Structure formats: structure tokens, C-alpha cells
């Protein structure tokens, strides 16, 4: 028997490969199919099942393409419906796989079809639980993504989750290993650990969602308090996961089309085409970019930021790569969150663009030390902190307003294009993304603070820390 956790850092997502005696199962696969097929081939195994623990909101899953290529059966939990052929499992149903069995537990709450899978080995032991987003390490799955107006509320889902955790999951052995679908950095929970697995027994001790003395009412309040609005692309990804989408092979083939500099320029001038620059922060800042391009660096949380910032899931996109060895990866990562309309990349990169004599845009930058000096001298017009509100409240520079990148589209009306802005985040990634969007939307005077708050804290900048209010007895 083989069990492998396949962690994708950009999405904080965990898929799973299970093999036993020549048969394999995949749990919660990503969009691309080749990695799973290669793993099965290496084990001389046939992929028999593709389990989806729920209809994912934060990425587009590859179950349909993978099933078409392998003949595997796609399995969902009770109440699931889709445009393609699926097998709807029942609570407690066993799925034989080589010498083992996979037992489906219906664990609604994150979504109504949400299920978990218990691995039962040939000796009848239960070493692993694949909990989807029902139980996360340090958290329970957020209960607001599957709300249906007029029929099911956030509180209803939270109540279902309480019952699922207590009646299905907490009854399992304490030594069972919990393998969730998401970890820290995902928007599918609010308090997830950076650990990607744990024993159920330890989670009972440390995870608020499993506190033994918690009432259902207390649980509902706790799990629903502090939830921020999910990224705007989530409903689109749910819809795509219920549909038959363009083949991943076709998406990648089109997205990796080389585009010569002259054609790229013509396309970049079209209002319905967005240029995305995926290079490193340093290269982007030093060499400049195509006028109007958005910077979303591949080495940050690329796919979630694409989904959060590009509001049209059908947006036509052309992109700039650091080098051509990463072009395939870039097209795949766009497709993971449903951006299938990538049309190709700038052949020869920005050097080819410059060699053709075309203009480049550059974002000005200053050090954290210079930022603090100018702020103190009063020579800085509009300093903004692009971090999340929670980061800002925990500690920020006195006199600097919060303008979270997450909500830049809905809040951009507050920006005066005639003003000069100085942007910082934690390390310089988000602020550079924001600076590029400012520039593309007519803000000519925008400056990025290199390395962001990390460098600012090394100076004598006046900082404000959030103090939790206390009650005097």
C-alpha cells in the first residue's frame, strides 16, 4: 500500500494518491492530469477512483479530464449533481481498492455534499482519514461558501458541520492521521495550521472546532465569527467543477503559444486583452514591463491573486515569463483557478520587446529607510499599507492608511489618479502588484517600498500595535 500527500504551496492544497495491489485512487486532484497518470504508470497501477470530497471553490479540479483518460469512476458524496457522469456514494459505503477499502463518510457543513474518506487496511485498521474541508488542521471548514438564498443559511451549514465533526469524525480512533484538503494560506478556513497533517487525538486537544465541551450554539458562533468575504472567483470555480470544461490539454496548448514582439504589441493595445507580467520582483523592477501590464509574480501566491484580482474569469490574457522553461507552468497555474483564455506569451521575453525599440513602463522604488525618512519629513503625499486588515491591525506605521490588495477592485474609486502614492506590504510582493494596477489605471506617480514592512521594522519608524480591550473587574 502507498499513500502520498501531494502539496501545492501556491493554493495551499493537498491532493492524495493511494495505491494498493495495482489499483490507485486520487483524492481532490488539481486540474492537470499528467502527474497522476505518471504516478500510476510508475507503480504499474490502474487509476480506479477519483474522489472529490466536495465541489471546490478555490481551484478547478481535474476529475473530468482524468476520468476521460483513465476510465476511472468519479465519486462524490450524497446530494452531489454535475453535468458529467458521477457516482454518488452513500454514507458508510465501501470502495474496494486492491487489498484495502476506502470508506465514504458523509460530513456536510462546509458544503452539503462534503464527504471524508477513511482508509481501511487489509488488517481492518484505520490509519488515515482524508477529511476534505470538513476538518482542517487547526480549524473546521468555513460554512458560508454553499449558502443558498431562501433554503440554507450559514448557520444551518455550521450546525451540520458541528454534527459531522462530533458524530462522524470525533468517533474515529485518536491515532488516525488526519489528511485535509487545505492548509494555512487557503481561504477555505480562517485559523489553519501550517502543518499539513496531524493525529485526530492531537487535534482534539488543540483545534477549537473539536472542543469537547462546546455546545452547538457556541460552535456556530465561533466558526462563523470573523469570516471575511471569499475571493470573487470562488463561485466561478464551483460552477466549473460541476461542468464539463475545455480540455486541460487544449488550454495549455493555446496558453503556451509563442507571440512575436510586434504581434504582442498589437494585442497588448487591445482593450479586451490583459498583459500579466509573471517575472521576479527584481527583474520586473529593474527591466520594466510592457505599458499597461499587471504584475503578478509567479513566485508569490500566483493563482489565488489571479483569481482575486482579475474579475472576469473569461478574460483574454497574454503574459511575460522570466524564461521559456516556465511557460508551461504559467499556463497550468492560470488554468488551476479557471482562467482558460490565456492566448500565449511574449517570445524572447522583455529583452525581445526592448530590442524592437518598444517603450517600457517602470515602477519607482525606495528602501524602507527612505520611506520612513520621507514620511517623518512630511514629503510623502499618500502612503498606503497593502496588507490584510488583520496584519495592519496587529502592527503598522503611524500615519499610514490600510488599503488591502484583496479589495483593490472594489476600493479603487477612492484613489485619486492625480496624487502620488507610496505603497508597502509585508515583503514587497503585494505592493508591487498593487503599484502595477495603479499604474495601469492612470496613476502616474506610484512608488513601491522594497521588502516592505520587513525592512521598515528595522528602522526607527513609529509603530502602532493593536491592544486587545480588557475589562476591569
ChimeraX attribute file (.defattr): number of C-alpha atoms within 10 A of each C-alpha:
attribute: neighborCount
match mode: 1-to-1
recipient: residues
	/A:1	15
	/A:2	10
	/A:3	15
	/A:4	12
	/A:5	17
	/A:6	17
	/A:7	16
	/A:8	13
	/A:9	15
	/A:10	17
	/A:11	22
	/A:12	20
	/A:13	23
	/A:14	24
	/A:15	21
	/A:16	20
	/A:17	20
	/A:18	20
	/A:19	25
	/A:20	21
	/A:21	15
	/A:22	17
	/A:23	21
	/A:24	27
	/A:25	24
	/A:26	24
	/A:27	24
	/A:28	25
	/A:29	24
	/A:30	23
	/A:31	23
	/A:32	22
	/A:33	20
	/A:34	12
	/A:35	12
	/A:36	20
	/A:37	17
	/A:38	12
	/A:39	15
	/A:40	21
	/A:41	13
	/A:42	9
	/A:43	15
	/A:44	14
	/A:45	19
	/A:46	19
	/A:47	27
	/A:48	22
	/A:49	24
	/A:50	25
	/A:51	26
	/A:52	26
	/A:53	28
	/A:54	26
	/A:55	25
	/A:56	25
	/A:57	23
	/A:58	28
	/A:59	27
	/A:60	27
	/A:61	27
	/A:62	21
	/A:63	28
	/A:64	25
	/A:65	19
	/A:66	25
	/A:67	18
	/A:68	10
	/A:69	13
	/A:70	14
	/A:71	15
	/A:72	20
	/A:73	20
	/A:74	22
	/A:75	22
	/A:76	25
	/A:77	28
	/A:78	20
	/A:79	12
	/A:80	18
	/A:81	16
	/A:82	14
	/A:83	10
	/A:84	10
	/A:85	12
	/A:86	18
	/A:87	15
	/A:88	15
	/A:89	23
	/A:90	16
	/A:91	15
	/A:92	13
	/A:93	15
	/A:94	18
	/A:95	18
	/A:96	15
	/A:97	23
	/A:98	17
	/A:99	15
	/A:100	21
	/A:101	20
	/A:102	23
	/A:103	21
	/A:104	25
	/A:105	26
	/A:106	25
	/A:107	32
	/A:108	26
	/A:109	30
	/A:110	28
	/A:111	26
	/A:112	22
	/A:113	22
	/A:114	27
	/A:115	29
	/A:116	29
	/A:117	27
	/A:118	24
	/A:119	23
	/A:120	21
	/A:121	18
	/A:122	13
	/A:123	8
	/A:124	10
	/A:125	13
	/A:126	19
	/A:127	16
	/A:128	21
	/A:129	25
	/A:130	27
	/A:131	25
	/A:132	27
	/A:133	30
	/A:134	30
	/A:135	32
	/A:136	31
	/A:137	31
	/A:138	25
	/A:139	23
	/A:140	26
	/A:141	29
	/A:142	27
	/A:143	29
	/A:144	24
	/A:145	21
	/A:146	20
	/A:147	17
	/A:148	10
	/A:149	7
	/A:150	6
	/A:151	7
	/A:152	13
	/A:153	16
	/A:154	20
	/A:155	19
	/A:156	16
	/A:157	24
	/A:158	28
	/A:159	20
	/A:160	20
	/A:161	30
	/A:162	27
	/A:163	17
	/A:164	22
	/A:165	19
	/A:166	15
	/A:167	12
	/A:168	14
	/A:169	21
	/A:170	17
	/A:171	10
	/A:172	15
	/A:173	15
	/A:174	15
	/A:175	14
	/A:176	18
	/A:177	20
	/A:178	25
	/A:179	26
	/A:180	26
	/A:181	31
	/A:182	31
	/A:183	29
	/A:184	21
	/A:185	19
	/A:186	18
	/A:187	23
	/A:188	27
	/A:189	25
	/A:190	22
	/A:191	21
	/A:192	22
	/A:193	16
	/A:194	13
	/A:195	11
	/A:196	20
	/A:197	22
	/A:198	17
	/A:199	18
	/A:200	26
	/A:201	17
	/A:202	14
	/A:203	22
	/A:204	16
	/A:205	12
	/A:206	14
	/A:207	19
	/A:208	17
	/A:209	24
	/A:210	23
	/A:211	14
	/A:212	11
	/A:213	7
	/A:214	14
	/A:215	11
	/A:216	15
	/A:217	12
	/A:218	11
	/A:219	20
	/A:220	22
	/A:221	14
	/A:222	14
	/A:223	26
	/A:224	17
	/A:225	10
	/A:226	9
	/A:227	14
	/A:228	11
	/A:229	11
	/A:230	17
	/A:231	18
	/A:232	18
	/A:233	24
	/A:234	22
	/A:235	16
	/A:236	18
	/A:237	24
	/A:238	21
	/A:239	15
	/A:240	22
	/A:241	25
	/A:242	18
	/A:243	14
	/A:244	14
	/A:245	15
	/A:246	13
	/A:247	15
	/A:248	21
	/A:249	14
	/A:250	10
	/A:251	20
	/A:252	25
	/A:253	15
	/A:254	17
	/A:255	25
	/A:256	24
	/A:257	18
	/A:258	17
	/A:259	19
	/A:260	16
	/A:261	22
	/A:262	14
	/A:263	10
	/A:264	21
	/A:265	16
	/A:266	9
	/A:267	19
	/A:268	20
	/A:269	13
	/A:270	9
	/A:271	8
	/A:272	10
	/A:273	16
	/A:274	20
	/A:275	24
	/A:276	22
	/A:277	27
	/A:278	23
	/A:279	23
	/A:280	18
	/A:281	21
	/A:282	10
	/A:283	13
	/A:284	20
	/A:285	19
	/A:286	13
	/A:287	14
	/A:288	18
	/A:289	28
	/A:290	22
	/A:291	18
	/A:292	20
	/A:293	21
	/A:294	25
	/A:295	26
	/A:296	27
	/A:297	24
	/A:298	20
	/A:299	12
	/A:300	16
	/A:301	17
	/A:302	17
	/A:303	24
	/A:304	24
	/A:305	20
	/A:306	20
	/A:307	24
	/A:308	19
	/A:309	21
	/A:310	16
	/A:311	13
	/A:312	12
	/A:313	17
	/A:314	12
	/A:315	15
	/A:316	18
	/A:317	21
	/A:318	26
	/A:319	30
	/A:320	25
	/A:321	22
	/A:322	18
	/A:323	13
	/A:324	17
	/A:325	9
	/A:326	14
	/A:327	23
	/A:328	14
	/A:329	14
	/A:330	24
	/A:331	27
	/A:332	24
	/A:333	24
	/A:334	22
	/A:335	24
	/A:336	24
	/A:337	28
	/A:338	28
	/A:339	25
	/A:340	26
	/A:341	21
	/A:342	27
	/A:343	21
	/A:344	23
	/A:345	28
	/A:346	28
	/A:347	21
	/A:348	18
	/A:349	20
	/A:350	25
	/A:351	14
	/A:352	15
	/A:353	21
	/A:354	16
	/A:355	10
	/A:356	11
	/A:357	9
	/A:358	14
	/A:359	11
	/A:360	15
	/A:361	17
	/A:362	17
	/A:363	19
	/A:364	17
	/A:365	18
	/A:366	15
	/A:367	15
	/A:368	22
	/A:369	18
	/A:370	14
	/A:371	27
	/A:372	19
	/A:373	16
	/A:374	12
	/A:375	20
	/A:376	13
	/A:377	9
	/A:378	9
	/A:379	10
	/A:380	15
	/A:381	12
	/A:382	17
	/A:383	23
	/A:384	19
	/A:385	25
	/A:386	29
	/A:387	23
	/A:388	16
	/A:389	14
	/A:390	10
	/A:391	16
	/A:392	22
	/A:393	14
	/A:394	12
	/A:395	15
	/A:396	22
	/A:397	21
	/A:398	12
	/A:399	14
	/A:400	17
	/A:401	14
	/A:402	20
	/A:403	23
	/A:404	21
	/A:405	21
	/A:406	21
	/A:407	16
	/A:408	18
	/A:409	13
	/A:410	8
	/A:411	12
	/A:412	14
	/A:413	9
	/A:414	9
	/A:415	14
	/A:416	12
	/A:417	17
	/A:418	10
	/A:419	12
	/A:420	15
	/A:421	22
	/A:422	23
	/A:423	27
	/A:424	32
	/A:425	28
	/A:426	21
	/A:427	17
	/A:428	20
	/A:429	25
	/A:430	27
	/A:431	27
	/A:432	31
	/A:433	22
	/A:434	26
	/A:435	27
	/A:436	27
	/A:437	21
	/A:438	21
	/A:439	21
	/A:440	15
	/A:441	13
	/A:442	12
	/A:443	18
	/A:444	16
	/A:445	16
	/A:446	23
	/A:447	23
	/A:448	29
	/A:449	27
	/A:450	28
	/A:451	19
	/A:452	26
	/A:453	21
	/A:454	15
	/A:455	17
	/A:456	25
	/A:457	17
	/A:458	10
	/A:459	15
	/A:460	10
	/A:461	18
	/A:462	13
	/A:463	13
	/A:464	14
	/A:465	12
	/A:466	12
	/A:467	9
	/A:468	6
	/A:469	6
	/A:470	6
	/A:471	4
	/A:472	4
	/A:473	3
